[in-house]
């Protein structure tokens, strides 16, 4: 039970319920109440404080400085740091209690060891850091819910591209998006437009490579400002296949873009424009004019997470479109994951839809694939379950996937990137499933 040290004429007190360092003084500075912890920080017993003057204790170096005089002077709460005789530092708070005349009658003070406060501060900082991580994760989850028509953006590289697009959408700067055909460049450009302040204005896409040089200028300016730049005023103008422009058309485009206009420019290319500049195929002045922000979309074969989700999403869309309930067989699914998909999402959807239409049963099989996509007989993984244990089946699948990947890719590093495992793991597994280690080219 807590013991409260009081002057002899004091009765019951609420203060005895607190395990805190609490002291009450009169307006003359005399200590009339002290809790069980009072004095501990100052190296004295709490009963030794009762009846003492804070001014005398300050002069003796026990209270350094005393807080009561400051509260009496300012007539408001005061917080300060005290240095105790034992070398400890405490944070003390003094609160005035007023009488009916508005004068300070008593001062209540309580203190905390600053080392404990530092622990609390560290805890709060860690908590703030954790909360920041949670907010980041929530933002990431929200971004994953953003639907980009015709493609999936859930792999690490795609998520980075999407986050960059979200940030760039708020900036009035030109953007360059490059990647192989079908990786979702135009869809990402539409997404940037939809997330920007220009979302309610025009979105104009131009295939630059299809415009003859003889009418290139007039196509953008128009006879009465009805060209592409005028139509995209206040909105977004997408210059598709800009890397296919001739040097003379690039010069004309650079001149056009230097003239006053209000369109936001997004350039799309199949190849890296920076590399094209180095090779002398793209003008430096146009490059510097456009290349203020850049986003690269990796090919689907380097985005296994997106490929997996793309197969599921497109199948779901096809079932809805054709009012069917079809599924993909396991061997077909694993085979689809191994294909190179040079046409990326566009090619994937086309192949799935052709297979969907070709299939005459609720289960789409390898034989339903277009003939050019079907594996050779020796490449078929085969998932016959009769008489086989799960480890045996998984080992068989792993072996076939690795051997098929070995035929398609030049190095074990490429295989590792596609299969989502480390390069040493690829080498170790190949040794396991082949009689001889991989050749010199597989490094």
Number of C-alpha atoms within 10 A of each C-alpha: 5 12 12 21 20 20 14 7 5 10 7 8 10 7 18 17 12 13 12 16 20 23 24 24 23 19 19 15 21 20 22 20 24 29 24 21 19 25 20 13 21 20 12 13 15 21 18 12 21 19 15 15 17 23 19 14 15 14 13 11 15 22 18 16 19 22 26 26 17 16 24 24 9 11 17 15 17 17 17 14 18 22 17 19 16 11 10 13 16 21 16 20 19 25 21 23 20 14 10 7 7 9 13 20 16 23 27 21 22 19 21 17 16 17 13 11 13 11 11 12 13 12 12 12 12 12 12 12 12 12 12 12 12 12 12 12 12 12 13 15 11 10 16 16 11 12 12 16 12 17 24 25 26 21 19 12 16 20 16 17 21 24 16 15 22 19 13 20 21 14 13 14 15 20 25 24 26 26 18 19 20 22 25 26 24 22 16 23 25 21 20 24 27 17 15 19 15 20 17 11 16 16 21 18 18 17 14 23 16 12 14 12 17 9 11 17 17 15 18 20 16 15 9 8 13 14 15 19 24 18 20 22 18 19 22 28 26 27 20 23 19 25 23 18 21 16 14 12 21 24 15 16 18 17 13 15 16 10 8 7 13 15 25 22 22 26 27 26 20 20 18 17 24 16 11 15 16 11 9 11 17 22 19 16 13 18 17 10 14 20 18 11 15 19 21 20 23 18 21 30 19 18 22 19 18 22 26 17 16 21 19 14 17 19 20 15 13 18 16 11 9 11 9 12 13 18 17 19 15 16 16 20 17 18 20 21 19 18 16 16 19 16 16 20 24 16 15 20 21 13 18 21 18 13 19 25 14 15 17 12 12 13 15 22 20 22 14 21 22 13 9 6 14 16 17 7 8 8 13 18 21 15 14 9 10 6 7 10 9 10 9 12 16 11 12 15 17 15 18 19 19 19 15 19 21 18 10 14 15 13 18 22 18 19 23 19 15 19 20 14 12 13 18 13 12 21 18 12 16 19 13 12 16 11 8 9 14 17 8 7 8 15 14
